[in-house]
Amino acid sequence: MAGCLVLLFLGFLSISGNADVSIDCGASGTYTEENSIVWIGDDGIFKNSESGVVRSSSTVSHVMSTLRVFTSL
């Protein structure tokens, strides 16, 4: 149900043409990057999935450090 509401919301935004939506797969909250891009976490949108964190030896941005794994179709 929550997924349908988000898709409806995204559809409305695309019709209005006045806003960009950036979704961070695997993130649980909303945050703003240093270049003023607002990212919305997808936690709670998808069923049968798990979020994870990418471990890297180099520094990566927050949006590149999260992921979502779909456990079933």
C-alpha positions as CSV (number, residue, x, y, z in Angstrom):
1,M,0.0,0.0,0.0
2,A,2.8,2.4,0.9
3,G,4.5,1.6,-2.4
4,C,1.4,2.5,-4.3
5,L,1.1,5.9,-2.5
6,V,4.7,6.7,-3.3
7,L,4.3,5.8,-6.9
8,L,1.1,8.0,-7.0
9,F,3.0,10.8,-5.4
10,L,5.9,10.4,-7.9
11,G,3.5,10.4,-10.8
12,F,1.9,13.6,-9.6
13,L,5.3,15.3,-9.3
14,S,6.2,14.2,-12.9
15,I,3.0,15.6,-14.2
16,S,3.4,18.9,-12.5
17,G,7.0,19.1,-13.8
18,N,8.1,21.3,-10.9
19,A,10.1,18.9,-8.7
20,D,12.8,16.3,-9.0
21,V,12.7,13.3,-6.7
22,S,15.9,11.5,-5.7
23,I,15.4,8.1,-4.0
24,D,18.2,6.5,-2.1
25,C,17.8,2.7,-2.2
26,G,18.5,1.2,1.2
27,A,18.4,4.5,3.2
28,S,15.9,4.9,6.0
29,G,15.5,8.6,6.2
30,T,15.6,11.8,4.2
31,Y,18.7,14.0,4.0
32,T,20.2,16.8,2.0
33,E,23.6,16.5,0.3
34,E,26.2,19.3,0.3
35,N,25.0,20.3,-3.2
36,S,21.4,20.8,-2.0
37,I,20.0,17.6,-3.5
38,V,17.3,16.2,-1.2
39,W,17.4,12.3,-1.0
40,I,14.4,10.3,0.2
41,G,15.1,6.8,1.7
42,D,13.1,3.9,0.3
43,D,12.7,2.1,3.7
44,G,9.1,0.9,4.0
45,I,8.3,1.2,0.3
46,F,9.2,-2.3,-0.8
47,K,8.1,-5.5,0.8
48,N,10.4,-8.6,0.8
49,S,13.6,-6.6,0.7
50,E,16.5,-5.8,3.0
51,S,18.7,-2.7,3.2
52,G,22.4,-2.9,3.5
53,V,25.6,-0.8,3.7
54,V,28.4,-0.9,1.2
55,R,31.8,-1.2,2.9
56,S,34.6,0.5,1.0
57,S,38.2,1.4,1.6
58,S,37.7,4.7,-0.1
59,T,35.4,7.5,0.9
60,V,32.0,7.4,-0.9
61,S,29.0,9.7,-0.6
62,H,26.1,8.6,1.6
63,V,23.9,7.8,-1.4
64,M,26.5,5.5,-2.8
65,S,26.9,3.6,0.4
66,T,23.4,2.2,0.8
67,L,21.7,-0.6,-1.1
68,R,18.5,-2.7,-1.2
69,V,18.4,-6.4,-1.8
70,F,15.1,-7.9,-3.0
71,T,14.7,-11.3,-1.2
72,S,11.8,-12.5,-3.3
73,L,9.7,-11.5,-6.3
